[in-house]
Amino acid sequence: MKVSIIGATGYSGLELIRYLHAHPYAELVSVHSRTERKPIDEIHPYLQGLLSLPLEAIDHERIMAISDVVFLALPSGFSKELALPFIKNDFPVIDLSGDFRLRERGAYEKWYHSDETHYPWIQKFDYGLSEFRTDSSKKFIANPGCYATAAELSFAPLLKEHQIILDSIVIDGKSGLSGAGKALAPTSHFVQANENMSVYKVNTHQHIPEIIQQFQQWTPKLKAIQFTTSLIPVTRGIFMTAYGKLKEKQTTNQLLDCYQTCYKNHPFIRIQKNNVFPTLKQVVGTNFCDIGLAVNEETDTVTIVTAIDNLGKGAAGQAIQNMNLLAGFPETAGLLQLPIYP
């Protein structure tokens, strides 16, 4: 399969390149940027001797002529325009931004603070939570957000089996700084972020409606969640601690069995043993999602600890996984890298 990337110099675009370089069935044939026109290894010398494709202007006709699929690794707000020529020509698109995730009219404008003139096209996109897609043949894929991926995979077994009191869900997500992208901001400045931790977008994070939208696919009666996000002084990773009240008394082992059953055919979800909880280091550089949990039998509260790489399972890794599903490749193709450890 021949692949093009638009937005190849951003963090997610570069991570797509890393995965594609090791992919046995995919060939990266062109990389595109809105601003740069140099060979990509001149801008990113770590690619010297590995990839020296020129960064090209965004030419839809050329991309469709030489490629089988295009990844849009762009900030939200740009994909909604650049995707349209591909959609109109029925050319496969995997979009890593938030532009095509929210299906309710008005939700995109409310949460992304941008116009929703592309709304009719949103309905053509399949939400790309890889483990729970029902039709992997769809050509237009809205790749989930990083926090959303971690939250949805954390609660899927409980919601699908109706084991949790819906108004008790509390999610606390912590992200490395690469989750904010390459744009400079005071909060991502070294002297502000180093040896520090800060909460941001309290009750206003754009992944909130995305999480609720997916939760409602499993439990339509759910109305809202409590969701908080923080920046931590690491480069990569989402570390999520979530809580919920169980409807009936259960032990930790009973819930672990439930999670193992739910994810038994999903190679990228690794359920930890009893009293073992994941760390960021065990998923950095990978497409794995590691989940540990424990039940407080005094309060009937479950604590779920989930770790993913925000650039891996939270972005480029899941995008490659969706490409594999679309193409009929083995789901793990190009995605079984060892974690970067220590």
Buried (B, 14 or more C-beta within 10 A) or exposed (E): BEBBBBBBBBBBBBBBBBBBEEBEEBEBBBBBBEEBEEBBBEBBEEBEEEBEBBBBEBEBEBBBEEBBBBBBBBBBBBBBEBBBBBBEEEBBBBBBBBBBBBBEEEBBBEBBEBEBEBBEBBEBBBBBBBBBBEEBEBBBBBBBBBBBBBBBBBBBBBBBBEBBEBEBBBBBBBBBBBBBBEEEEEEBEEEEBEEEEEEEEEEEBBBBBBBBBBBEBBBEEBEEBBBBBBBBBBEBBBBBBBBBBBBEEBEBEEBBBBBEEBBEEBBBBBBBEEEEBBBBBBBBBBBBBBBBBBBEEEEBBBBBBBBBBBBBBBBBBBBBBBBBBBBEBBBEBBBEBEBEEE
